[in-house]
Amino acid sequence: MGFLNVSKLTLRAVRFYLHPLSASRSWLSTKASWMGGRNLLLMGLPGAGKTTVGRIVAQRLGLPVIDVDDDVLEATWKMPVSEKLAAVGGERFLEEEGQALCNLTASGCVVSLTGSNPLHPAAMQHVKESGLVVYLDADIEDIMQRLSRMKVNRIVGQKVGVPMRDNLQYRKQFYERWLDVRVFCGREDTVEDVAEKVLKAVARYQTHASETYVSTRSVEPSNQKTYFSDVVIEGLAPDGGLYVPEHGFPEISAGEWLRLADMSYPERAAVLLEKCVHPSDVSPSDLRTMIFKAYGSNFSSEAVAPVKHLVHNQYVQELFHGPTASFKDLALQLMPQLFSYCLPPMCNYLILVATSGDTGSAVLSGFSRLGAADRRRTGVLVFFPEEGVSEIQKLQMTSYSEGNARAVGVLSDFDFCQRALKRMFGESGLSGHLAVEYGTVLSTANSINWARLLPQVVYHSSAYLDLCKDGVVTFGKPVDVCIPTGNFGNAMSAVYAKKMGIPIRKVICASNHNRIISDFINTGEYNLRGRLLTPSCSPAIDILKSSNLERFIYHLSDGDGRLVRELFARLDTKQHFRLPDALLGRMQEEVMADWCSEDECLAAIQSVHRRTGYVMDTHTAVAKAVADRLQDGSCPVVLCSTAHYGKFAPAVLKALQIPGIPEDPVEQLKKLGSVASGPEAHRDMMTCMKESSRRRHTVCQAEYGVLVEEVEGMIRESFLKVL
Ligand SMILES: *Cc1c(COP(=O)(O)O)cnc(C)c1O
């Protein structure tokens, strides 16, 4: 899992000079005062409080204030705005209003725009060049109440017969287009609250250095700052640790969560991720575009990650509606876009992945959907053991056999594939050759990458918000989540959601008979000695080294990099470490864990099906069996359903005791579909299997040189021909 250190420094230098945002960032932060002569422009719906907030903010910053309505429009037209509107009508009004704004030459002011300014592109272009556009994103219901108190019953540009609420909703797309910074207002925030948030947001915008990342093994503060865009590209930290935010997670107020509860999944994701990704790394409007691309039509459920009642106090969150039917899609439909966005110019990147299961298809799907320009310089090559993955997983992967995303079978086992990749990353001769000859850098996309962990915080938050919305809990009341755990990525993001303010009581970690994590959580001892993996019917959690656990220990020890470094060094040399007692206690306050046998797993599938008709996959069933044993029923528990049952069809058919299991995977899916009253058959999985069974894929000999040849061949074909 190494990472090319080719030129961490050069890459950063290049990005600094060529990335437009980086350039403006450096310019801003060298000014001592507020943006030295730049304007601070407040934008938002009528009734969002722009005028009042503008006055408070201007006073706090010691800047003059301009209210476009009073100081620009009325001064220009020499009549009240309402009179002008009555005289010329809506359309003409917007045009004249825009022209008046185009003549604004003020600098170093707080400017409160009108609610309709953003409908005039030329005017907005003009003012955006003069400063920072801050969007007061207020709750529509709060606004409706305020407007009715102010006796406003129409807004500029409102067509006759269109209700006010729809009009306000329609307006929002214009604000989304122009914003540099969002100020997300909670339910019933006062103007003072909003002004405070504006000041905070502006301070955040100006100091990129407040959102840096450190390695879980860092011992002393580094003088080189590492930003989001660096950690996405680098994956693993140079000292072998994993990146975490240096200053923790943003906390979200109850009023803000309540607003999020009324939003769609992509809207929730946009607000939450904006708070975790600094605008200098990814601008909010670009982030939004990526999120809507990731969670729009790619998911077969509009809810993206819907929560359903199972039995008693148990709910399932279905995380398998993405294109490859496992929860990995939630991260991997977004991560490639972030990766491409953060890439320094001038280099091609080839992501290499060794997989024994669900990662391969999810990575292939994510990277194959990049836009044409990104596909030309970002590719992914997946190596899988030709005989070591399930028939269905193989069909999913081999439906990608050309273009910038390809899967290649290897006549060996997973270990061989992984060792070969490690060797490629470690060989400076090879990386030098690829860099010089093809301008190509090798990279990875495994679950330690921050950009894979972060998007998962959204679905854990979303599950809780859905329970609030459905009246299962009132906001603030606790729930448990139960997660089939392998690399601890899914569980870690639940811990982070809790840090952001979601009242998760316990994260319950569920293992199969390869129970190293549940043993660790119960004893504090991580012991690899004499442990061998025993294959199971929930193969995605057959794991010995649980990589994201390192982040959890870092978090539990309040960021004790020295301890983390010692523990994992000991694991490498002695195959064993023990958590200090104080931390064991802390760990058990946050998580619980247990494991279940193969029989219990299959029995859980059968009994849930018998009682409800609902079919769970084997990983979900592990969570169900463990929740049945550990959870006390005093609050709701959300089971993370990490895969669609179709992905593990043979085991599920066996669990349901269906006689005569068909050989053909497509027939297996049909059979399961006919006995399940839910969830529905997975459309994308069906389609891709029908297509790929007609396709041939490359299979290579188990020789290092042959794999290197594949890598070079892919680079030549997919990157060079387009130059
Ligand atoms: C990857 C995977 C898991 C394990 O997730 P971690 O984040 O590694 O704990 C569980 N279930 C399925 C179906 C998976 O594909």
The ligand as a Gaussian input file, in Angstrom:
#p B3LYP/6-31G(d) Opt

LIG

0 1
 C      -16.157000      -3.627000       2.224000
 C      -17.330000      -4.272000       2.826000
 C      -17.510000      -4.355000       4.238000
 C      -16.465000      -3.874000       5.224000
 O      -16.412000      -2.495000       5.348000
 P      -15.256000      -1.802000       6.229000
 O      -15.405000      -0.354000       6.018000
 O      -13.966000      -2.333000       5.667000
 O      -15.453000      -2.221000       7.629000
 C      -18.679000      -4.905000       4.722000
 N      -19.620000      -5.400000       3.876000
 C      -19.475000      -5.362000       2.539000
 C      -20.546000      -5.936000       1.689000
 C      -18.341000      -4.792000       1.962000
 O      -18.219000      -4.754000       0.630000

